[in-house]
Amino acid sequence: MTPAAASVLVFVLCLAVLAPLAVLGYRQTRRAIAATDPRLGSNFFAGVAFLFAFLASPIGILFAHLSLRQIARTGASGVGLAIAGFYISYTLTVVQLALLLGISLAT
């Protein structure tokens, strides 16, 4: 297997792992929106997810899923930050993977 083929295979495998997680997160966002109660305090992980979406997007994915799950379970507010962190984290992760693929194919 050539290095270029190996790079493309790794990129496809990463996307194959991210796709089901994104679908799960989309379902979590609907449940979190339905369960949120603005009278309750804000979810801490929602802010952390938004912060890590820009600093380290794969970690932002983890915190976004955690915050959406907690919001759906407890009804805490902060669903907007959690959803923003969710979408930004996934977008930046795919962009970073595409850049890495482009760099590996160029060399």
LINLINWO-V414287 format. One record per residue. N is the residue number from 1. RES is the residue in one letter. PSI is psi as a letter, one per 20 degrees, with the letter a starting at -180 (none if undefined). NEAR is the number of other C-alpha atoms within 12 Angstrom. Layout:
N_RES_PSI_NEAR / N_RES_PSI_NEAR
This chain:
1_M_p_8 / 2_T_q_10 / 3_P_h_14 / 4_A_g_18 / 5_A_h_14 / 6_A_h_15 / 7_S_g_24 / 8_V_h_23 / 9_L_g_18 / 10_V_g_19 / 11_F_g_26 / 12_V_g_18 / 13_L_h_15 / 14_C_g_23 / 15_L_h_22 / 16_A_h_15 / 17_V_h_16 / 18_L_h_23 / 19_A_g_18 / 20_P_h_15 / 21_L_h_22 / 22_A_h_27 / 23_V_g_18 / 24_L_g_21 / 25_G_h_32 / 26_Y_g_24 / 27_R_h_20 / 28_Q_h_29 / 29_T_h_35 / 30_R_g_21 / 31_R_h_24 / 32_A_h_34 / 33_I_g_29 / 34_A_h_20 / 35_A_i_24 / 36_T_q_30 / 37_D_o_20 / 38_P_i_18 / 39_R_h_12 / 40_L_r_15 / 41_G_r_16 / 42_S_q_25 / 43_N_p_33 / 44_F_g_23 / 45_F_h_34 / 46_A_g_37 / 47_G_h_28 / 48_V_h_33 / 49_A_g_38 / 50_F_g_37 / 51_L_g_26 / 52_F_i_30 / 53_A_h_33 / 54_F_h_25 / 55_L_g_18 / 56_A_n_22 / 57_S_h_29 / 58_P_h_32 / 59_I_h_26 / 60_G_h_36 / 61_I_g_40 / 62_L_g_31 / 63_F_h_35 / 64_A_g_46 / 65_H_g_41 / 66_L_g_31 / 67_S_g_42 / 68_L_h_48 / 69_R_g_33 / 70_Q_h_29 / 71_I_g_38 / 72_A_h_28 / 73_R_g_21 / 74_T_h_25 / 75_G_j_25 / 76_A_r_30 / 77_S_r_31 / 78_G_j_37 / 79_V_h_42 / 80_G_g_28 / 81_L_g_35 / 82_A_g_46 / 83_I_g_40 / 84_A_g_33 / 85_G_h_41 / 86_F_g_45 / 87_Y_h_32 / 88_I_g_30 / 89_S_g_36 / 90_Y_g_40 / 91_T_g_24 / 92_L_h_25 / 93_T_g_32 / 94_V_h_26 / 95_V_g_18 / 96_Q_g_22 / 97_L_h_26 / 98_A_h_21 / 99_L_g_17 / 100_L_h_20 / 101_L_g_24 / 102_G_g_16 / 103_I_g_14 / 104_S_h_19 / 105_L_h_18 / 106_A_h_11 / 107_T_none_10
